[in-house]
């Protein structure tokens, strides 16, 4: 659907029942009317997206095959003939592994392992085919394999980045309706508005008895009516996606609602009940015709976390050795450019509420009246910004030195925390630790804040790599931290470390 169609359908819609009994305003246009936006919408979000990915994969595989064979594709001998099976085999494996399935958000790093494994399995099949047909592995086999990896991996990365770039600038997006204008529904809407990389823009709610705006903490899009108004809402907004959040709609009416959406060609997503206890280890079974879901939780005191902590220390020691020139250079720079200690210690709360001294390179000049360099003028609680904003960054007078600014910008000031990892007080990856005086306040004010203390604190974390650093939403940060604990795996830790390194290099540009 092009942006022009969205705007036209919105402007000609019949008025719907709005909040407080008034006619709801028509949803605002999502995108511009430019021809470029329309073409991008078709290619990166519309029907073109389902055709673009397999077409690009096939073309890049053929190019990789031609380059590997030196352009002699049309002059094949019997020995190299099995190499022609490479493109269709890779395409088939991509399809079987769901790599052409549409996802809300697919980070580039998530596609590395599936592409690597699918191309490698296809390459092994080609090798076996050559051995079966000719008794030997085909010529240029390794070159074809490596070039296919680079070509397909690079093409998919470029395509994902192009989609993310277009989504971030709202050049492409899909309008979405939300059934349920309560706390969860409003949270879904706010999250989609603040994270355009998901490619969904909420245009309205449907609910029988919506809660007030004050009760749900803010609601920027209108309530367009009840579940009975689904057909009108779909027609007026042009939506092809609907999210069912918790609502006052009776459960007996939700199933017919979903069935009607399927008849209208609207894709349905559901926020499940008990969503805060669900992780990627959920099992599915049936009892007769009834579905049964089983939950498997993470045990922070189990064998898997013991392996994690052992790896933490080994990797931290390796980082200390590899980064020793940077660490020594930073220490000398702090010592030579300002008076005071090189390292700054601050009391933080970690696993099970235990306190420890967190190490950093000092990045501030000594305060008037003494101190170690990083303290703020006044009591720390004075710098709580109120609302949902977490403390962090520069609180009070900015006393950062020139060296300190560089250390913070590059995150080099955090490197001494490798000592905390070696001492067993922290992990490389985990929720960021907070000061005791703030923890006492947040435990009573922020839902599930104490749950993040089930595991060791980390130098970096799932919340931090998603931009939740410094003075950002505290409730959202806690949500990401608890998501990390529920979904923890060694591969997730590796992903977070890779994203952290990418963010560090990006910030130094």
C-alpha angles and dihedrals in degrees: 000000000000124000090246091058091051092053094045094048091048094052095050098044124121112251115263132209107276136192116304090016095292124128107271116240116248112263113265117255111270101210143014125274097240121131089233092056090050093052092046090049091053094045102040103030108011135060091305092067093065090052099038098061100053091039092053092045092052094046093048092048090052091049091049090050092049093048092047091053093046093247093302097122093123092048100059125162125204093264095058097037095095089064089074088071091065100086097047092044092052091047091051092050091048089054094046091049093051096247090140093051114114114247130186093234127000113183114213092240091058091063097053099083097042092049092045093049096043094049091045093050090049090049091052089051090052090050091051090047090053092049091048094047102036107010093245140070110266119262116262089021097137092043091051091048095051095043091049090053093050095042098046094037092049093045094050091046091051092048093049092048091049091052092047091048091051093046093048089056092044090241087131130026143139120234113234135194121214121211105210124045095200131106095294095043092049090048090052090051094049092048092052091047093051095042108050090171088084089067095225126115117192112228101175151334133248117207139146096220111008119200118240121273090246092054094053096044097247137335120202099184125060132254101248098193142286132311087273088066094060095112093049092046093050091047095047098045101033091226121171095181131063129183120204109210126169108301143158089256108118114251090237089063097047095074094053087046091055091045090052090051090054090051090052092048093248117146112229128211123182130208099217124224113257086027091157091064097047122098137166090275093072113135125211126213139146136236102203103307094338119101116230125197121199122202123215114192130204117254109215089194096049133104094270093059090045087058089047092053092047090051089047091060094043093049092043090054090050090050091050090054096043094044096040093112090053092045094048092044092051091048092051092046092053092045096048099043104046139018120252139057121326094225126052121207124204128178112244136175118240139164116357090001094292117149128229139167112263115209127220136159107260108254100174134068117250113278123243108272096030135280137139098283111262101066117115122230106264133007115330093235089063088073096060100121095208130235114045099329118120123218119254145104115052113351116188121338114018104235098160114143122224089256090045092055090053092047092052094044091054094036089236088130087071095058095092087067086078083078089057088053092049089051090053094244095113142019128227089244126032143091113319111254120243134209116271095241091055093044090058090056097042095049090067099036107038121065113243092356092139091054091075089067091069089092136037117279118254140221087230132010149185092269094049095052087053092058099263098133130126117351099007136121109309096196090052091048091052090049092054092045093053090045088056092052093047093048098035120151136147089251090055089052090051090049092051092049090050091049090048092054090048090051092049092052090045092052093051093057 
